[in-house]
Amino acid sequence: MAAAEPGRGTPVPARCAYFVERKKRFCKMTPAAGRRFCGEHGQQEEENDRKRIPCPLDPKHTVYEDQLQKHLKKCNSREKPKPVYFVQDINAGLKDVAEIPEKQVPISSLSKEELENLIIKLKKASNGLELCLKERILSHQALQEALNDPKNGESAFKHLKQQASILGNMEKLHLLGPGRCFVEFGAGRGKLSHWVDVALQNVENVQFLLVERATTRFKVDGKHKRRDSIFERLQVDIQHLCLKKVPVLEKKKLPVVGIGKHLCGAATDLALRCLVESYTACCDGENEQPAPKRSRTDTTEVASNNSADNEGNKDDCKPVAGIVIALCCHHKCDWTHYVGREFFKSVGLGPVEFHYFQRMSSWATCGLRETTTKASTSEDQTSDTEEHEQTFSKTESGSDTLQGILTVEERKEIGCLCKLLIDHGRIEYLQQRGYKAVLQYYIESTVSLENVLLTAVPSPSLIPEPTHV
């Protein structure tokens, strides 16, 4: 980066005269009166003898050395006080470091025999699974006007169709009703919660918690006009979120409905554990340890025990009323956080196989990756940052599949099988804890390549149906 030089044009009037080489333009910050450069680039002024140094909290910006202590107290990169609902690694899962696999070699480095052995293990473990998921492509009247609006482009229309089907499935499961708290994980701009709010416009006593670890621009939850529903954002990683310590849940004691649209990779596992263990299982005390493991044959016993536990703690806490999550990015799953480890072990698999299967899962969609990316404009990419289906690296692409050994169709079939196996582990995890959990296609693959929806409701029901006020 350098100051203004001949051939680079001139800076905008009343703007900083510093030329940002990386962006090929002049800085757009406003300098102080009588200055050519802004505070960030003030060291460029010949008459300025004050020294600027990189901020120790974030070296991407600088600060006057004689004002360092003052800056550290207000720097946006400073460590902020932890909220009351922050409990370190409460939903992280695996704590035994001995079981965490060492870094594995890329799939492209495997021999033909090693790859074939992995595929044999995959197909053997998948025997008996329901390979063809049912389609439950629904819609909801709350989105009909938006769906019929010709002003919406193709990208917006696809998002609306997905949100409409998610709401349709929620209605089918009787999850849209009064007296509930909707927790949207990986909320992004909060569009899914917004449409749930629209669908419940005549319903009272509704709360929304939008969980997002990143600072989000252009949020839609702040624009709702209803007074009887409340939106609250929780800027925290799901890994550290203890729902039962969120003040509004402590106060109102509402049943929780966990929702998410394209909840990326390990975030799905963290959300499931957040709902099923750190919230439900901790309702009867202050111990935030995960619930004890149960065998795969204990489903009925778990349901009855959970029902009994809930009966005894009815005044303290309400359990989870339902879970509706559109799954995404299995190649970003992590054995440490994965909730289906017991299932993998039961079919003779472990962390090594999981590592390769989660990488191979991207084969289900990477065959169409190039076409999809070309068809997307920059506006599509930036308008909905919560959409992850196009975030692939070279290690997940076709170059990772030992060219000449597998055809494109074979790679796609294996990728789908990997995704199904990982998702089935999540289903078994929920079933072991007394939930009726199902996987289904909720939208056409032409709308989204990540088109599988996980739904779960207590079975038998652990909470009474909310009464209309």
C-alpha positions, 0 to 999 in steps of 0.5 A: 500500500502506498500514498497517492501516486501519478497514474492512480487518479485522485482521491475523492474530495473530503476523503483519505488520500491513502491508496489501498493497493490491495483494493486498487482504490483510495481509502474512503474514510473521512480525515480530520479537518485540515488533514489529508489522511484518516486516523488509520493512515495518519502516519503518511502525513509528513508533519505527523510525528506520532507513531502508529503501531499494530493493535495487539488485539487485532494487527489488521488495524493500527493505533497511536502508540501514545493512545494504546491503553485507551484504545485497548479499553474500547477496541472492537476486538477486545474480549467481551464479558461472557453472557450468563448462558455461555458455558465452555464446551457444554455441547462439544461432545467428545472429551477423551482426546485419545479417541480423537483421530490424528490428521489423515492423509487426503483421499487422493493419496489413498491407493486404489485398494484402500479406497475400495476397502472404504467403499466396501465398509460404507456399503456394509454399514449402510445395509438395512438403512432406508436408502430412498427418503420420502418426499415431503415437499410442502408449502405454507400460506404465510409465504404465498404472497412473497412466492407470487411476487414477480419482483423476487429473482430466482435466488430469492424464489429458491430461498422462499420455496425452502422456507415455505416447505420448512414451515409446511413441515412444522405445521404438519408436526403441530409445532406452529402454535402459541406458548413456544420459544423458537430457537433458530440455530445459525440464524444469519439474517433471521429470515426463517424466524421472520416467516415463522413470525408471519405465520403466527401473526395471530398467536400470542406468547411466542418468543424467538431466540436467534443463535448466531456466532457472527455479527450479521448485517441486514438482519430482518428480525429487527423489522417485525412489527408485531408487539406480542412476539419478541426477537432476541439474538444470542451472539454465541457459538452453539458449542458453548450455549446453555439454553436453560440459562437464557434469561427469557427461558428461565422466566417464561419456561416455554417449550422449545422448538429448534429450527435451522435452514442449512445448518452447516456441518458440525453445527447440526450436531452441536445444536442437537446436543444443545437441545437434547442434552444441555437443555432437556437433560439439565432441567432438573439441576445445575449439572451441565454434564451430558446425559449418560449414554444409552444402548440402542434398545433403550428407546421405550425406556428412555421415552418413559423415563423422560416423561417421568422426569418431565412430570417431576420437573414441570414447574422448573423446565419444559423440554423440547417440543420439536426439531426441524433442521435443513441439513448441510455441508456434511464435509464439515462434520467433525468426529469430536462433535458428532452425535452418532459416534455410538452408531458408527461404532455399532456397525464397526466404524470409527473416527478414521472411517468417519474422517474419510466418509465426511470428505467423500460426502461432498461427492454427492454434490461436487459433480454439479459444483462448477455448473452451480457456481457459474450460474450464481451471480455475486449478488446470489452469493452475498444476499444469503450468507447462510447458504453453504451448499457452494462452499467447497474446497479443492479437497472435496472436488472431483480431483480427490477421487482418484481419477479413472477409478470411479465414474461421476455417477459412482462418486455421486452415489457414494457421496449420497451414501456417506451423507445418509450414513452420517445422518442416520447416526443423528437419527439414532441419537435422537431415537435413543433419547425418546424422539421420533426422528425422520429424514425426508426430502423437503425440496427439489434438488433443482432448488437446492442440492442440500435438500434433506430435512431432519424432523424430530418430535417427542415420542410419546409426547413429553409436553402437553399441547399448548392451549390457546389463550 
